[in-house]
């Protein structure tokens, strides 16, 4: 099996080929011409092929050299661009930010927030993943996110030891309601909002174990409920809303996300015996993380924009 050649030798080869000169390559790499020649010879030995035909003071590339260049050229081009982007990002926000967020919050607020930021810093692009807290934490732990936003309401069942490595910062407190369409509530509830009647209803769950729904019942009625009739399980907030408006069943949602439907009377908030359930939307970071300049400036922008909208 052929071993991988030394990357420094490949770099020397690349500069010799593109500069068409050992002397110019040596100047670019800040090494001696003798060192360039030695590295080329070692690379030819490693690859067991001749890369240049030496003609007086000229080097004529062989067909194998042409093939090797076609492999290396895009790599070194991308490397140069990447290093330039890293350098620029230390002076002005640029590059890609990877953001994870809850479905409803992310869909409602982040695209507009991103657009406002890019009007100031057009060299920044975004990747957005929507999911529950488990998915966001998993991606954060794997280094797949730069910025994580989570529902603290759904962190309650996570072991405390698993959370010690994170720093939480409040973004907003949102009111969680159990809601259904006007038609569903009139036909199925008939004004009876007792625990016994509510648990017999059909439910739409945005989480695999109906955690948000069962937490709502536990908080308001002080009883653990099980065996709810979940008729639709989905990881899409939009699908949950379409299910509610299609009279499919009841579901948990944040009141600010359905403010218009509530005002128009198309969706009904189920009266509850206790004060509203509050869910804290928080930014989550590793305690040891040092944010980049781009992250720092975006986070300042993000929090200011959300505060203006919210308050």
RAGILIN-V342170 format. One record per backbone hydrogen bond with DSSP energy under -0.5 kcal/mol. NH is the residue of the N-H (numbers start at 0). CO is the residue of the C=O. Records with the same first field share a line. If there is no record, write none. Layout:
NH: CO / CO
This chain:
9: 5
10: 6
11: 7
12: 8
13: 9
14: 10
15: 11
16: 12
17: 13
18: 14
19: 15
20: 15
24: 20
25: 21
26: 22
27: 23
28: 24
29: 25
30: 25
35: 31
36: 32
37: 33
38: 34
39: 35
40: 36
41: 37
42: 38
43: 39
44: 40
45: 41
46: 42
47: 43
48: 43
52: 59
53: 51
54: 52 / 57
55: 53
57: 54
59: 52
60: 58
61: 50
65: 61
66: 62
67: 63
68: 64
69: 65
70: 66
71: 67
72: 68
74: 70
75: 71
76: 72
77: 73
78: 74
79: 75
80: 76
81: 77
82: 78
83: 79
84: 80
85: 81
86: 82
87: 83
88: 84
89: 85 / 86
90: 87
91: 87
94: 122
96: 124
98: 96 / 126
99: 146
100: 128
105: 101
106: 102
107: 103
108: 104
109: 104 / 105
110: 105
112: 108
113: 109
114: 110
115: 111
116: 112
117: 113
118: 114
119: 115 / 116
120: 116
123: 120
124: 94
126: 96
128: 98
130: 100
135: 131
136: 132
137: 133
138: 134
139: 135
140: 136
141: 137
142: 139
143: 138
144: 138
145: 97
146: 97
147: 283
148: 99
149: 281
151: 149 / 279
153: 150
154: 151
155: 152
157: 154
161: 158
162: 158 / 159
163: 159 / 160
165: 162
166: 284
168: 282
170: 280
171: 280
173: 171 / 278
175: 276
176: 252
178: 176 / 250
179: 267
180: 243
181: 265
184: 180
185: 181
186: 182
187: 183
188: 183 / 184
189: 184
191: 188
192: 190
197: 193
198: 194
199: 196
200: 197
202: 228
203: 249
204: 231
209: 206
213: 209
214: 210
215: 211
216: 212
217: 213
218: 214
219: 215
220: 216
221: 217
222: 216
228: 200
229: 227
230: 202 / 228
231: 202
233: 204
236: 234
239: 235
240: 236
241: 237
242: 238
243: 239
244: 240
245: 241
246: 243
247: 242
249: 201
250: 178
252: 176
254: 174
256: 253
257: 253 / 254
258: 255
261: 257
262: 258
263: 259
264: 260 / 261
265: 260
266: 260
267: 179
269: 177 / 267
276: 175
278: 173
280: 171 / 278
281: 149 / 279
282: 168
283: 147
284: 166
286: 164
288: 285
290: 288
295: 291
296: 292
297: 293
298: 294
299: 295
300: 296
301: 297
302: 298
303: 299
304: 300
305: 301
306: 302
307: 303
308: 304
309: 305
310: 306
